[in-house]
Amino acid sequence: MNNPWDLMRELASIQERMNRVWAREYDRGAGQHEDVTSRGHWLPPVDIYENDQQELVLGAELPGLRREDIDVTVEHNVLTLRGERRRDDRVPDSHYHRAERAYGSFSRSFTLPATIDGHQVRADYRDGMLTVTLPLRVDARPRQIQVEVQD
């Protein structure tokens, strides 16, 4: 009988191969026939969760970007992250042996729930991680109702 870990490794290998196939299809569909060294579009991974203060928090991995390369806007209940990761121009293409990181511009938009106060959004960028905090509107926050006892 096969070791279950061998099966898991094989499944992971198949998934990795499929991800490469789909990535190539995505590149073709977007008109990108160039190698990853000159690819112009990428999407930073994002986590969205609720913190203890009942705020939505969006965390986006943006390694290698400077503050001036990042734009965060809220308009009509849509949060948009835009930016650009620039390649180091000091290294000529001919000197690369392998280049896997994507460069160029990105844009991601998220529709916000109506309970978010778009005027109180905060953004912090530290160690390659953008954290956007989206507080609830005051009237959307839960409040404790005092129960009165009638005699």
Beta strands, then each sheet from edge to edge (+ up, - down):
strand 1: 46-50
strand 2: 56-61
strand 3: 70-75
strand 4: 78-85
strand 5: 104-111
strand 6: 122-126
strand 7: 129-134
sheet 1: 1+ 2- 7+ 6-
sheet 2: 3+ 4- 5+
end
